[in-house]
Amino acid sequence: MRDKQETARQIRVGVIGAGGMGERHARNLTHEVAAAQVVALSDVDAARLGVVAAACGVTHTFTDADELIRHSDVEAVLIAAPDRFHAALTQACLAVGKPVLCEKPLALSAAEARRIVDAEVAGGRRLVQVGLMREYDPAHLRVKQLLDSGALGKVLAFRGVHINGGALSWRTVEDVITNSAVHDLHSARWMMGDEIVRVYASHAPYSADRPDTARLVLIQLHYRGGAVGHIECNMEAGYGYEVDVKLTGERGSAETSSLQSAVVRRDNQRGQWIEQDWLQRFETAYIHEVREWICSLQVGAPAGPSAWDGYASMLVADACIASAKSGQPVDVDIPEMAEMYRRT
Ligand code: ISE
């Protein structure tokens, strides 16, 4: 159901990628955001492109993403292409001065993400938002608001649990950390309101003869203000999808309950449905993410997670990868944030 917001005019959006996330974003923009119109869609798979374009009433379809970015009918771009294309496509949007919501990760390394930050700062205005959608999850927001209200007292610890049901193929340490754990690393910064200064990462491979793979990653965190944290990122839990966060303070703790479903009791049993994947678990967050993105574009610059957040999460991710490979703790040095990224 499209939001009831009365809109001055619709923002014309081009979506790059008609896969799982691209389709979800295109459908949300079309059916849930009155102030947006998906006018362009690109994908290398012509069949998928046709299906999603028809479902969203898209005018222009492309197999070349750069053509979509340059098209005069496209005012704003949403990137849902494979991770390895995110940085170059975001730079292409900056080059033509178009606002862009890029799915996470912003880039595959901190150095590549920093080049995006430098280009955006050089342009003098915020154009980039990163798809770190847990900032729009009501359960995460409730926990963060409790911490920010002072109800928990001085914060002591962050705990993140990120459970995936299973991967189609074995995933490498780099892939798990840059593609999956990047959400948890951002939550660890955003929810705690503090920077991470040291990490220690270890992992369980899919098999002993494939130490480059990671079925499960454990990350210990140390914060600038003295708090600590840990993240468990399990790629192959085999039972469903769960994401939980717990913040512990001197006066108490607050945690999400990842299961949104009803508790069912019958036949001497009690149970709950566990979501299948992130599209189910974060259905509401994805709608709020694009709705607020479009609202922010109508009044000025994107207001959600910035290129700086994308860069800072990759600085921590790089350190986690180095720690997992070396078996040693690794320090993280997140520089002073550029003024344009300070959140009001
Ligand atoms: C996927 O790309 C996501 O962003 C999901 O939120 C995450 O849970 C999953 O592990 C990633 O592969």
Residues whose N, C-alpha, C, O or C-beta is under 5 A from the ligand:
A	BS01	ISE	N164 N179 S180 W278
